[in-house]
Amino acid sequence: MIKPQWIILPVMACLWAAIASPATAQDEEPDPVNGATIYASRCANCHGSLGMGDGELADSLPNQPTAIGSAEYLASKDTFSIAQAIYNGNLANGMPGFGPEINSNPLTNQEIFDIVAGLEILPQMNEPIPTARVLGQAGNGSTGALLDGGVVTLQTFTPELEEAGAFTTDILADGSFIFDLSNLPPNWFYRTVVNHKGLDFSSGFSRLTPFETESELNVVVFDQSADDSAIRVWQHQTLVDFGPETVQVAQIYLFTNSGNEVYAGESAESGTVQIPIPPNAENVIFLQGFGAADFSPVTDPVVEGDVWRPNLPILPGEGTLQLLMRYVLPYEPGMTISHPIPYPTDFIELSLPDSGAAIVAEGDPWRPEAPETNSVFSDENSRVSFSRPPLPPNGEFSFQLTGFPSLVIDSNGNRLVQRDEFTETLVGSVILVIVAAIVAITAYSWTQQPAPASPKEELVQRIAAVDLAYEEKAIKKRIWQQKRRKLLDELKSIW
């Protein structure tokens, strides 16, 4: 184990209580190698690879970043002070805080103390690796047997996870393989890949550093199947938003394969799992998910009518494929959004803004969720969520919307206040009456004449009142045009 040239004070856990999150103090001895790796991805762009304050973004900041890797800085600060600075940040100097109350992608307290430990070994972490070894075994998860031959590829990636090259070697009769490497760049990532019956299967990622020069990267391959009976939707979540006269729908499918073979579909031309959408859906976008918020377009999907299929195999296991379908529909209060789900579906959730539109409750299986329910939408304070019982294969996913949303999202993602036509007409009529009264009183005060206006003058005054209401943005352009045209027609008829 690497022992940095500083000592963790026994009272560190007590001192951490002064920071904003006392309940989550670090539980284990800091890991310098992990800390230096996190530093490379989260801190080096400002503070520099060696912590000398010379990162690529340093010149764009209001003040030069602190040289936190320098011997002078480390000698002048204690562990707690550095951890507190990372947690809280210094916005005046352009440094964000990384605590959970401050950062949308926070570091844990353990990771922060790992970074503090890692500052001591930044010079060594940035040195080339003279020799290293990657080894492992390749097995067949469908049969339980080890592969007795074939080729394995070792892919290499930079710290930014950009592919940098590859090595190949043979799989031995006992399923094992070994890569002996030399003169490697520091902090690169690696994974092994085996092609089995036309599909690539990979290991997880591993990192090689000057302190960790050997890594085991096993690969499991699977046979293929065109039978989708083992496929189910583990989670189905729908996010509803409203645009001007539209409803915007995003649906996440998290698929599970309970079999021991890869579901690959009948052919590349047929695709794999089916994702139906409503017949009148517009602006359809089909994405593959790689985590909570990382999505990329599905390339070359198979589209047959209202059913979309990706050319993506589904590995055995829970939640092995995540898909996102987005589309837009014309919105009318009372409309129903409906489509089948071809596979048994376990967890079903629906979320929409708490701004006027709602789910029709009577005779509907949807039930409100408690605010504390664990949900991907639970951080949306202005939203309401519903859930419903599981669906059988080819069950109908359906919900009815009612009401008129008071908040909508425009094409740029901005939230706009919106009033429905009935309310707009009512408000406009009331304002017209008030404006007409003001105009009449003003005209009366000018003339000091109690005599009523002629029909022509009355129409002119009403036209002026409509124009004033539109200029004050009290009525919409469409309503103003309708009322003005009607008044002008009346005026022409008696002129």
C-alpha positions as CSV (number, residue, x, y, z in Angstrom):
1,M,0.0,0.0,0.0
2,I,1.2,3.5,-0.8
3,K,1.9,5.7,2.2
4,P,2.0,9.4,1.4
5,Q,4.3,11.6,3.4
6,W,1.7,13.0,5.7
7,I,-0.3,11.6,8.6
8,I,-4.1,11.6,9.0
9,L,-4.9,13.1,12.3
10,P,-7.0,10.9,14.6
11,V,-9.5,13.8,15.2
12,M,-10.1,14.2,11.4
13,A,-13.7,12.8,11.7
14,C,-14.5,15.2,14.4
15,L,-13.1,18.2,12.5
16,W,-15.2,17.2,9.5
17,A,-18.3,18.0,11.5
18,A,-17.6,21.6,10.9
19,I,-18.3,21.1,7.2
20,A,-21.8,21.2,6.0
21,S,-22.4,17.5,5.8
22,P,-21.3,16.0,9.2
23,A,-23.3,12.7,8.7
24,T,-21.2,11.6,5.8
25,A,-17.6,11.7,7.0
26,Q,-15.1,9.5,5.2
27,D,-15.2,5.9,6.4
28,E,-11.9,4.4,5.2
29,E,-8.3,5.4,5.0
30,P,-7.8,7.6,1.9
31,D,-6.6,6.0,-1.3
32,P,-4.0,8.2,-3.0
33,V,-4.1,6.5,-6.3
34,N,-7.9,6.8,-6.6
35,G,-7.6,10.4,-5.4
36,A,-5.0,11.2,-8.1
37,T,-7.2,9.6,-10.7
38,I,-10.2,11.7,-9.6
39,Y,-8.0,14.8,-9.6
40,A,-7.0,14.1,-13.2
41,S,-10.6,14.2,-14.3
42,R,-12.1,16.9,-12.0
43,C,-9.2,19.2,-11.0
44,A,-6.3,19.1,-13.5
45,N,-8.0,21.2,-16.2
46,C,-7.6,24.2,-13.8
47,H,-4.9,23.3,-11.4
48,G,-2.7,21.4,-13.9
49,S,-1.6,17.8,-14.1
50,L,1.0,18.3,-11.4
51,G,-1.1,20.7,-9.3
52,M,1.1,23.7,-10.2
53,G,-1.9,26.0,-11.1
54,D,-1.2,25.8,-14.9
55,G,-4.2,23.8,-16.2
56,E,-5.6,24.5,-19.7
57,L,-8.4,26.6,-18.2
58,A,-6.2,28.6,-15.9
59,D,-5.9,31.7,-18.1
60,S,-9.7,32.0,-18.4
61,L,-10.2,32.3,-14.6
62,P,-10.4,35.5,-12.7
63,N,-7.4,34.5,-10.6
64,Q,-4.6,32.1,-11.1
65,P,-5.5,28.6,-9.6
66,T,-3.7,27.7,-6.4
67,A,-0.6,25.5,-6.9
68,I,-2.1,22.8,-4.6
69,G,0.5,20.2,-5.7
70,S,3.5,22.4,-4.7
71,A,5.6,21.4,-1.7
72,E,5.1,24.9,-0.3
73,Y,1.3,24.6,-0.3
74,L,1.2,21.1,1.1
75,A,3.6,22.1,3.9
76,S,1.4,25.2,4.8
77,K,-1.9,23.4,4.9
78,D,-3.3,20.5,7.0
79,T,-5.5,17.7,5.7
80,F,-8.7,19.2,7.0
81,S,-8.1,22.6,5.5
82,I,-7.5,21.3,2.0
83,A,-10.5,19.0,2.2
84,Q,-12.7,21.9,3.4
85,A,-11.4,24.0,0.4
86,I,-12.4,21.3,-2.0
87,Y,-15.8,20.8,-0.4
88,N,-16.7,24.5,-0.2
89,G,-14.8,25.9,-3.2
90,N,-14.0,29.6,-3.8
91,L,-16.3,31.2,-6.3
92,A,-14.5,34.5,-6.1
93,N,-11.5,32.8,-7.6
94,G,-13.5,30.7,-10.0
95,M,-13.4,27.4,-8.2
96,P,-16.6,25.6,-7.6
97,G,-17.3,23.6,-4.5
98,F,-17.6,19.9,-4.8
99,G,-19.9,19.2,-1.7
100,P,-23.3,17.6,-2.3
101,E,-25.2,20.8,-1.3
102,I,-23.1,22.9,-3.8
103,N,-22.3,20.8,-6.8
104,S,-24.7,19.0,-9.2
105,N,-22.1,16.3,-9.7
106,P,-20.6,16.2,-6.2
107,L,-17.7,14.2,-4.7
108,T,-18.2,12.1,-1.6
109,N,-16.3,13.0,1.5
110,Q,-14.2,9.8,1.0
111,E,-13.3,11.0,-2.5
112,I,-12.4,14.4,-1.3
113,F,-10.0,12.9,1.3
114,D,-8.7,10.6,-1.5
115,I,-7.8,13.7,-3.6
116,V,-6.0,15.3,-0.7
117,A,-3.9,12.1,-0.3
118,G,-3.4,12.0,-4.1
119,L,-1.8,15.4,-4.2
120,E,1.4,13.9,-2.7
121,I,1.8,11.4,-5.5
122,L,0.9,13.6,-8.6
123,P,4.5,13.6,-9.9
124,Q,4.8,9.8,-9.8
125,M,1.3,9.4,-11.2
126,N,2.4,11.4,-14.3
127,E,5.5,9.3,-15.0
128,P,5.5,6.6,-17.8
129,I,5.0,3.0,-16.7
130,P,8.1,0.9,-17.7
131,T,6.4,-2.5,-17.6
132,A,2.8,-3.7,-17.0
133,R,0.6,-6.7,-17.5
134,V,-3.0,-7.3,-18.3
135,L,-4.3,-10.9,-17.9
136,G,-7.6,-12.7,-17.7
137,Q,-9.9,-15.5,-18.8
138,A,-12.6,-15.7,-21.4
139,G,-15.6,-17.8,-20.7
140,N,-19.0,-18.6,-22.2
141,G,-21.8,-17.4,-19.9
142,S,-24.5,-19.4,-21.8
143,T,-22.7,-22.8,-21.4
144,G,-20.5,-22.2,-18.4
145,A,-17.4,-23.4,-20.2
146,L,-14.1,-21.5,-20.8
147,L,-13.2,-20.6,-24.4
148,D,-10.5,-22.9,-25.8
149,G,-9.2,-20.6,-28.5
150,G,-9.8,-17.4,-30.4
151,V,-8.4,-13.9,-30.2
152,V,-8.7,-11.2,-27.5
153,T,-8.2,-7.5,-28.1
154,L,-6.9,-5.1,-25.5
155,Q,-8.2,-1.6,-26.1
156,T,-6.5,1.5,-24.7
157,F,-8.0,4.8,-23.7
158,T,-6.6,8.2,-22.6
159,P,-7.6,9.6,-19.2
160,E,-10.4,11.5,-21.2
161,L,-11.6,8.0,-22.4
162,E,-10.6,8.7,-26.0
163,E,-9.6,5.5,-27.8
164,A,-5.8,5.4,-28.3
165,G,-5.0,2.1,-29.9
166,A,-5.2,-1.7,-29.4
167,F,-3.2,-4.9,-28.9
168,T,-4.3,-8.5,-29.8
169,T,-3.2,-11.9,-28.5
170,D,-4.5,-15.5,-28.6
171,I,-6.8,-17.1,-26.1
172,L,-5.1,-20.2,-24.8
173,A,-6.7,-23.7,-24.4
174,D,-7.6,-23.0,-20.8
175,G,-9.4,-19.7,-21.7
176,S,-6.5,-17.5,-20.3
177,F,-4.7,-14.7,-22.0
178,I,-1.8,-12.4,-21.1
179,F,-0.6,-9.0,-22.4
180,D,2.9,-8.0,-21.4
181,L,3.3,-4.3,-22.0
182,S,6.1,-1.7,-21.8
183,N,6.6,2.1,-21.7
184,L,2.9,2.9,-21.2
185,P,1.6,6.4,-20.7
186,P,0.4,7.0,-17.2
187,N,-3.3,6.9,-16.1
188,W,-4.6,5.2,-19.2
189,F,-7.6,2.9,-19.1
190,Y,-7.9,-0.5,-20.6
191,R,-10.5,-3.2,-21.4
192,T,-10.5,-6.5,-23.2
193,V,-12.8,-7.5,-26.1
194,V,-13.7,-10.8,-27.6
195,N,-15.8,-11.3,-30.7
196,H,-18.1,-14.3,-30.4
197,K,-20.3,-15.3,-33.3
198,G,-20.4,-11.8,-34.7
199,L,-20.9,-9.8,-31.5
200,D,-18.3,-8.0,-29.4
201,F,-18.2,-8.7,-25.7
202,S,-16.0,-6.6,-23.4
203,S,-14.7,-6.6,-19.9
204,G,-15.1,-3.6,-17.6
205,F,-12.6,-0.8,-17.6
206,S,-9.4,-0.9,-15.6
207,R,-6.6,1.6,-15.0
208,L,-2.9,1.1,-15.1
209,T,-0.7,3.6,-13.1
210,P,2.9,3.6,-11.9
211,F,1.6,2.1,-8.6
212,E,-0.8,-0.4,-10.2
213,T,1.0,-2.2,-13.0
214,E,-1.1,-5.3,-13.3
215,S,-4.8,-5.7,-13.9
216,E,-7.2,-8.7,-14.4
217,L,-9.8,-8.2,-17.1
218,N,-12.0,-11.3,-17.6
219,V,-14.4,-11.4,-20.5
220,V,-17.7,-13.3,-20.6
221,V,-19.4,-14.0,-24.0
222,F,-22.9,-15.4,-24.7
223,D,-24.5,-17.4,-27.4
224,Q,-27.3,-15.6,-29.3
225,S,-31.1,-16.1,-29.4
226,A,-33.9,-14.7,-31.5
227,D,-36.5,-15.7,-28.8
228,D,-37.7,-12.6,-26.9
229,S,-39.6,-14.6,-24.2
230,A,-36.9,-13.8,-21.6
231,I,-37.3,-10.0,-22.3
232,R,-39.2,-7.8,-20.0
233,V,-39.3,-4.1,-19.2
234,W,-37.9,-3.7,-15.7
235,Q,-38.7,0.0,-15.5
236,H,-40.9,2.2,-17.7
237,Q,-40.9,5.9,-16.9
238,T,-42.7,8.7,-18.7
239,L,-41.9,12.4,-18.4
240,V,-44.6,14.8,-19.7
241,D,-44.1,18.5,-20.5
242,F,-46.2,21.0,-22.4
243,G,-45.4,23.4,-25.2
244,P,-47.6,26.0,-26.8
245,E,-50.6,23.8,-27.9
246,T,-48.4,20.6,-27.7
247,V,-47.6,17.9,-25.2
248,Q,-44.0,16.6,-25.1
249,V,-43.4,13.0,-24.0
250,A,-40.2,11.3,-23.1
251,Q,-40.3,7.6,-22.2
252,I,-37.5,5.6,-20.7
253,Y,-37.4,1.8,-21.2
254,L,-35.0,-0.2,-19.0
255,F,-34.9,-3.8,-20.4
256,T,-34.0,-7.0,-18.5
257,N,-33.0,-10.3,-20.1
258,S,-33.7,-13.2,-17.7
259,G,-32.3,-15.8,-20.1
260,N,-28.7,-17.0,-20.5
261,E,-28.3,-16.0,-24.1
262,V,-28.1,-12.6,-25.9
263,Y,-31.3,-11.5,-27.5
264,A,-30.2,-10.4,-30.9
265,G,-33.4,-10.5,-32.9
266,E,-33.9,-12.5,-36.1
267,S,-31.5,-10.4,-38.2
268,A,-30.0,-6.9,-38.4
269,E,-32.8,-5.9,-40.7
270,S,-35.5,-6.8,-38.1
271,G,-33.9,-5.1,-35.1
272,T,-34.4,-6.2,-31.6
273,V,-36.9,-4.9,-29.0
274,Q,-40.1,-3.1,-30.1
275,I,-40.8,0.5,-29.0
276,P,-44.4,1.5,-30.1
277,I,-45.4,5.2,-30.2
278,P,-48.8,6.9,-30.7
279,P,-49.9,7.0,-34.4
280,N,-49.9,10.9,-34.5
281,A,-46.5,11.3,-32.8
282,E,-44.2,14.0,-34.4
283,N,-40.6,15.0,-34.0
284,V,-39.6,11.5,-32.9
285,I,-36.1,11.1,-31.3
286,F,-34.7,7.6,-30.5
287,L,-31.8,7.5,-28.0
288,Q,-29.8,4.9,-26.1
289,G,-29.0,5.5,-22.5
290,F,-25.6,5.0,-20.8
291,G,-26.5,6.0,-17.2
292,A,-28.7,8.5,-15.5
293,A,-28.2,11.4,-17.9
294,D,-26.0,10.2,-20.8
295,F,-27.8,9.4,-24.0
296,S,-26.8,9.2,-27.7
297,P,-28.9,8.7,-30.8
298,V,-29.7,5.1,-31.9
299,T,-28.1,4.6,-35.3
300,D,-30.1,3.1,-38.1
301,P,-33.2,2.0,-36.2
302,V,-35.7,-0.3,-38.0
303,V,-39.0,1.6,-38.3
304,E,-42.3,-0.2,-39.3
305,G,-45.3,2.1,-39.0
306,D,-45.6,3.2,-35.3
307,V,-43.0,0.7,-34.0
308,W,-39.3,1.5,-33.7
309,R,-36.6,-1.2,-33.1
310,P,-32.9,-0.6,-32.4
311,N,-30.2,-2.9,-33.8
312,L,-28.9,-3.4,-30.2
313,P,-28.5,-6.8,-28.6
314,I,-29.7,-7.3,-25.0
315,L,-27.3,-9.0,-22.7
316,P,-28.5,-11.4,-20.0
317,G,-29.0,-9.5,-16.7
318,E,-31.1,-6.8,-15.1
319,G,-31.3,-3.4,-16.8
320,T,-28.8,-4.3,-19.6
321,L,-30.4,-1.9,-22.2
322,Q,-31.8,1.6,-21.7
323,L,-33.7,3.3,-24.4
324,L,-35.3,6.7,-24.5
325,M,-38.1,7.7,-27.0
326,R,-39.2,11.3,-27.3
327,Y,-42.0,12.7,-29.3
328,V,-44.6,15.5,-29.5
329,L,-48.3,15.4,-29.8
330,P,-51.0,18.2,-30.4
331,Y,-52.5,18.9,-27.0
332,E,-56.2,19.1,-26.3
333,P,-57.7,18.8,-22.8
334,G,-59.3,15.4,-22.4
335,M,-56.9,13.7,-24.8
336,T,-55.6,10.2,-24.2
337,I,-52.0,9.1,-24.9
338,S,-52.0,5.4,-25.6
339,H,-49.8,2.6,-27.1
340,P,-49.1,-1.1,-26.3
341,I,-46.0,-2.3,-24.5
342,P,-45.1,-5.7,-26.1
343,Y,-43.3,-7.1,-23.0
344,P,-44.3,-7.7,-19.4
345,T,-43.6,-4.4,-17.6
346,D,-42.8,-4.3,-13.9
347,F,-42.4,-0.7,-12.6
348,I,-44.4,2.0,-14.4
349,E,-44.2,5.7,-13.4
350,L,-45.5,8.9,-14.9
351,S,-44.5,12.5,-14.1
352,L,-45.9,15.8,-15.3
353,P,-45.7,19.5,-14.2
354,D,-47.9,20.7,-11.4
355,S,-49.2,23.6,-13.4
356,G,-52.8,23.1,-14.3
357,A,-53.0,20.0,-16.5
358,A,-53.6,16.7,-14.6
359,I,-54.3,13.0,-14.9
360,V,-58.0,12.0,-15.1
361,A,-58.5,10.1,-11.9
362,E,-61.9,8.4,-12.3
363,G,-61.6,4.8,-13.5
364,D,-57.9,5.3,-14.1
365,P,-55.2,2.9,-12.6
366,W,-52.8,5.7,-12.0
367,R,-52.2,6.6,-8.4
368,P,-50.3,9.5,-6.9
369,E,-46.9,8.8,-5.4
370,A,-45.8,10.1,-2.0
371,P,-43.3,12.9,-2.3
372,E,-40.6,10.8,-0.6
373,T,-40.9,7.9,-3.1
374,N,-37.6,7.1,-4.7
375,S,-37.9,8.2,-8.3
376,V,-35.7,9.6,-11.1
377,F,-38.1,12.6,-11.0
378,S,-38.0,13.1,-7.3
379,D,-35.7,16.1,-7.5
380,E,-38.3,18.0,-9.6
381,N,-40.1,19.9,-6.8
382,S,-42.7,21.4,-9.3
383,R,-43.8,18.0,-10.6
384,V,-46.3,15.4,-9.6
385,S,-45.7,11.7,-10.1
386,F,-48.0,8.7,-10.5
387,S,-47.5,5.0,-10.7
388,R,-49.7,2.1,-11.8
389,P,-49.8,-1.7,-11.5
390,P,-47.5,-3.8,-13.8
391,L,-48.7,-4.6,-17.3
392,P,-48.8,-8.1,-18.9
393,P,-47.3,-8.7,-22.4
394,N,-48.9,-6.5,-25.0
395,G,-50.7,-4.5,-22.2
396,E,-52.0,-1.1,-23.1
397,F,-50.1,1.8,-21.7
398,S,-52.6,4.7,-21.5
399,F,-53.3,7.9,-19.6
400,Q,-55.8,10.8,-20.1
401,L,-54.9,14.4,-19.6
402,T,-57.3,17.1,-18.5
403,G,-57.0,20.8,-17.8
404,F,-54.9,23.5,-19.4
405,P,-51.2,24.0,-18.4
406,S,-50.4,27.4,-17.1
407,L,-46.6,26.8,-17.7
408,V,-45.3,25.7,-21.1
409,I,-41.8,25.2,-22.6
410,D,-40.9,26.9,-25.8
411,S,-38.5,25.6,-28.5
412,N,-35.5,27.0,-26.6
413,G,-36.4,25.3,-23.3
414,N,-37.7,28.5,-21.7
415,R,-40.7,28.2,-19.4
416,L,-43.6,30.6,-20.4
417,V,-46.8,31.5,-18.6
418,Q,-49.9,30.5,-20.6
419,R,-53.6,31.2,-20.2
420,D,-56.3,29.1,-21.8
421,E,-58.6,30.6,-24.4
422,F,-61.7,30.8,-22.2
423,T,-59.7,32.6,-19.4
424,E,-58.0,34.8,-22.0
425,T,-61.4,35.8,-23.5
426,L,-62.9,36.4,-20.1
427,V,-60.0,38.5,-18.9
428,G,-59.9,40.3,-22.2
429,S,-63.6,41.1,-22.1
430,V,-63.3,42.4,-18.5
431,I,-60.3,44.6,-19.5
432,L,-62.2,45.8,-22.5
433,V,-65.1,46.9,-20.4
434,I,-62.7,48.7,-18.0
435,V,-60.8,50.4,-20.8
436,A,-64.0,51.4,-22.6
437,A,-65.3,52.9,-19.3
438,I,-62.0,54.8,-18.9
439,V,-62.2,56.1,-22.5
440,A,-65.8,57.1,-22.0
441,I,-65.0,59.0,-18.8
442,T,-62.0,60.6,-20.3
443,A,-64.1,61.7,-23.3
444,Y,-66.8,63.0,-21.0
445,S,-64.3,65.0,-19.0
446,W,-62.9,66.6,-22.1
447,T,-66.2,67.7,-23.5
448,Q,-68.1,68.3,-20.3
449,Q,-71.0,67.3,-22.4
450,P,-73.5,64.7,-21.0
451,A,-74.8,63.9,-24.4
452,P,-74.2,60.3,-25.5
453,A,-71.8,59.6,-28.4
454,S,-73.1,58.8,-31.8
455,P,-73.0,55.1,-33.0
456,K,-69.9,56.0,-35.2
457,E,-68.1,57.6,-32.3
458,E,-69.0,54.7,-30.0
459,L,-67.5,52.2,-32.4
460,V,-64.4,54.3,-32.8
461,Q,-64.0,54.4,-29.0
462,R,-64.5,50.6,-28.8
463,I,-61.8,50.1,-31.5
464,A,-59.5,52.4,-29.5
465,A,-60.2,50.4,-26.4
466,V,-59.4,47.1,-28.2
467,D,-56.1,48.5,-29.6
468,L,-55.1,49.8,-26.1
469,A,-55.8,46.4,-24.6
470,Y,-53.6,44.7,-27.2
471,E,-50.8,47.3,-26.7
472,E,-50.9,46.6,-23.0
473,K,-50.7,42.9,-23.7
474,A,-54.0,42.3,-22.0
475,I,-55.3,40.2,-24.9
476,K,-53.6,37.9,-27.4
477,K,-53.0,39.0,-31.0
478,R,-55.6,36.5,-32.4
479,I,-58.4,37.8,-30.1
480,W,-57.4,41.5,-30.8
481,Q,-57.6,40.8,-34.6
482,Q,-61.0,39.1,-34.3
483,K,-62.6,41.9,-32.2
484,R,-61.0,44.7,-34.2
485,R,-62.2,43.2,-37.5
486,K,-65.7,42.8,-36.2
487,L,-65.8,46.4,-35.0
488,L,-64.4,47.7,-38.3
489,D,-67.1,45.8,-40.2
490,E,-69.8,47.3,-38.0
491,L,-68.3,50.8,-38.5
492,K,-68.2,50.3,-42.3
493,S,-71.8,49.2,-42.4
494,I,-73.0,52.6,-40.9
495,W,-70.4,55.0,-42.3
